[in-house]
Amino acid sequence: MASIKNLKKDINYTLGDIIEECYVWELLNPKEDASKSEAIINEAITTFDELLDKVHAKDIENKKSHYKAISQELESKAKSLIEKVNNL
């Protein structure tokens, strides 16, 4: 892990791209029901909040493993959200 700053940027950019992809899908498919994409957006926002809360946690014994776990959690949740976007 290079830095906490880079981890925060990764979280922001990754989940922001997923949200943006949902908005693009909504624009390209105006006749489709947007509730599915809105649910994905809400899940991405919730994930963003949860991950940043973990990044800002103060009482951590092993910081390196804590931030590495956050990075892995970001990767797994992002893959899950991308699969949902692809299935729209």
C-alpha angles and dihedrals in degrees: 000000000000097000146327088250091060091047090054090049091050091052092047097045096042097049091038090056091051091051090047090052089054091053091049090051090051091052093048094046106041094159094054123093108267095200092091093053091044089054090053090049091051091049091050091051091048090049090050092053093046094049094048090049088055091048091052094048111127106196101069123144101191108029097182095056091041093056092042089054090050090052091051091047090052090052095050095045092046091053090050092050092046090053089052091050091049090052094056 
